[in-house]
Amino acid sequence: MAKASTKGKRKTGQLDKNYIRVMEKIFVVLEHFIKEGARQEALSFQTVAASVPFAKTTVHRILYSLQKLGYLERDSTRTRYRLGPKFFELTEPAVHFRRLQSVATSVMTELLVRFSENVNLGVLDSSQVAYLSVLQSPSALRVAAFPGQRNPVHSTALGKAIVAFLGEEEAAAIIDQRPLIKMTPKTITQRAHFSEHLAAVRERGVAFDLAENVEGVTCVAAPIFDQRGRAVAAISVSGPATRMEAKLGRIEEEVREAGLKTSRMLGFGLGHDQDRSTSADDLERGREEAIPR
């Protein structure tokens, strides 16, 4: 049985009036399910009550409440409990991002070693691109983002690579949330032009930022798909245009492959209810047409 907690007390031994003790009890029960539920499909009331330091009536009320809220559910026999859909809805985004970062790290490192330029991993967040991971170029001359930084979708290769492979309505909703701000003289600011640009991104399987977000900086990005075939992130290589120009063709090819490799590690292409017609073969096709700017 778990030991009684003293978290609700101050160092002087006095109770902390701001501390809600019932929340501690709820999370002790939830933590027990997270720990033991991985080993057993479901847990009985008796098992839970014997494993936490609370009265049986308290445990029963906590289980009942968590079930009513959807964080626990009963099995077919109605005698055992397991974590419910609401719990996984709550934790899925954090788990997803940790897994994405984990599987992408080796692919990002390969790109860094290959080209010695910044390598970025980004996702959409409130109609902007949020950088999850950044591996900085070893070169003294570099312009790098940092994890947590956000940039506009329309002016970044990462943003274009993700939005281009979303459904038309979803993509339009994201684009319409913010004005297409002119970040540099080369930024696309007309919606019709941007829609044409996204069509070219879909054809080529990669997106370019040719000094559209920061003057003098070029970036190439490819989408990353999850097991359902949904574009959930993008990976990119960026650096000074003067260095990137000579190796742009090789970077394009390898970034496209890096996106596919990461997607496959997330389960893309394994036949798990993919809700898009996009296939790995579609993305591997390199197009010779120039990306409109």
Residue pairs with C-beta under 8 A, 6 or more apart in sequence:
1 50
1 51
1 52
1 53
2 28
2 32
2 51
2 52
2 53
3 53
4 53
5 24
5 28
5 53
7 19
7 24
8 15
8 16
8 19
8 21
8 24
9 15
9 16
10 16
25 52
25 54
25 58
25 62
26 62
26 65
26 66
28 52
28 53
28 54
29 48
29 52
29 59
29 62
29 63
29 66
30 66
30 71
30 87
32 43
32 48
32 51
32 52
33 43
33 48
33 72
33 81
33 82
33 83
34 83
36 43
36 47
36 51
37 43
37 82
37 83
41 75
41 80
41 82
42 75
42 80
42 81
42 82
43 80
43 81
43 82
44 79
44 80
44 81
45 59
45 60
45 63
45 79
45 81
48 59
48 63
48 81
49 56
49 59
49 60
52 59
54 62
63 72
63 81
66 72
66 84
67 73
67 74
67 81
67 84
69 86
70 84
70 85
70 86
70 87
71 83
71 84
71 86
71 87
71 90
72 81
72 82
72 83
72 84
72 87
73 81
73 82
73 83
73 84
73 85
74 80
74 81
75 81
75 82
96 226
96 232
97 123
97 132
99 266
100 121
100 123
100 132
100 224
100 232
100 233
100 262
100 266
101 121
101 132
101 133
103 262
103 265
103 266
104 121
104 133
104 224
104 233
104 235
104 262
105 133
107 235
107 258
107 261
107 262
108 119
108 121
108 133
108 135
108 235
108 258
109 119
109 135
110 258
111 117
111 119
111 135
111 235
111 237
111 254
111 255
111 258
112 119
112 135
112 137
114 254
115 237
115 239
115 247
115 250
115 251
115 254
116 137
116 138
116 139
117 137
117 139
117 142
117 237
117 238
117 239
117 243
117 244
117 251
118 134
118 135
118 136
118 137
118 142
118 143
118 144
118 145
118 237
118 238
118 239
119 134
119 135
119 235
119 236
119 237
120 131
120 133
120 134
120 135
120 145
120 158
120 219
120 221
120 235
120 236
120 237
120 238
121 131
121 132
121 133
121 134
121 233
121 234
121 235
122 129
122 130
122 131
122 132
122 156
122 158
122 159
122 162
122 221
122 233
122 234
122 236
123 129
123 130
123 132
123 162
123 232
123 233
123 234
124 130
124 153
124 159
124 162
124 163
124 174
125 150
126 177
127 153
127 174
127 175
127 177
127 178
128 150
128 151
128 152
128 153
128 159
128 178
129 150
129 151
129 152
129 153
129 156
129 158
129 159
129 162
129 234
130 148
130 149
130 150
131 145
131 146
131 147
131 148
131 149
131 150
131 151
131 158
132 147
132 233
133 147
134 144
134 145
134 146
134 147
136 142
136 144
137 144
137 239
139 239
139 243
141 240
141 243
142 239
142 240
143 214
143 216
143 217
143 238
143 239
143 240
144 238
145 151
151 158
151 159
151 213
152 159
152 178
152 180
152 181
152 183
152 213
153 159
153 160
153 162
153 163
153 174
153 175
153 178
154 160
154 175
154 180
154 181
154 187
154 188
154 189
154 194
155 181
155 183
155 184
155 187
155 188
155 209
155 212
155 213
156 209
156 212
156 213
156 219
156 221
157 206
157 207
157 208
157 209
157 219
157 220
157 221
157 234
157 236
157 238
158 207
158 219
158 221
158 234
158 236
159 207
159 234
160 197
160 198
160 201
160 207
160 208
160 209
160 221
161 201
161 206
161 207
161 221
161 222
161 223
161 231
161 234
161 236
161 259
162 223
162 231
162 232
162 233
162 234
163 171
163 174
163 175
163 198
163 231
164 171
164 198
164 199
164 201
164 202
164 207
164 223
164 231
165 202
165 223
165 225
165 231
165 276
165 278
166 174
166 230
166 231
171 198
175 191
175 194
180 187
180 188
180 189
180 190
180 191
180 194
181 187
181 189
182 189
183 212
183 213
183 214
184 211
184 212
184 213
184 214
184 215
185 215
186 210
186 211
186 212
186 293
187 212
187 213
188 194
188 197
188 212
188 293
193 292
196 292
197 291
197 292
197 293
200 287
200 289
200 291
200 292
201 207
201 291
203 287
203 289
204 286
204 287
204 289
204 291
205 222
205 223
205 256
205 259
205 282
205 283
205 284
205 285
205 286
205 287
206 220
206 221
206 222
206 252
206 255
206 256
206 259
207 220
207 221
207 222
207 234
207 291
208 218
208 219
208 220
208 291
208 293
209 217
209 218
209 219
209 220
209 221
209 238
210 218
210 241
210 291
210 293
211 217
211 218
211 241
212 293
213 219
216 240
216 241
216 242
217 238
217 239
217 240
217 241
218 238
218 239
218 240
218 241
218 244
218 245
218 248
219 236
219 237
219 238
220 236
220 237
220 238
220 244
220 248
220 251
220 252
220 255
221 234
221 235
221 236
221 255
221 259
222 234
222 235
222 236
222 255
222 256
222 258
222 259
222 260
222 283
223 231
223 233
223 234
223 259
223 263
223 283
224 231
224 232
224 233
224 234
224 235
224 259
224 262
224 263
224 266
225 231
225 232
225 263
225 266
225 268
225 276
225 278
226 232
226 263
226 266
226 267
226 268
227 266
227 267
227 268
227 270
227 272
227 273
227 274
228 272
228 273
228 274
228 275
229 268
229 274
229 275
229 276
229 278
230 275
230 276
232 266
233 262
234 259
235 255
235 258
235 259
235 262
236 255
237 244
237 251
237 254
237 255
238 244
244 251
252 286
253 286
256 283
256 284
256 286
257 284
259 283
260 268
260 280
260 283
260 284
263 269
263 280
264 270
264 280
268 274
268 280
269 279
269 280
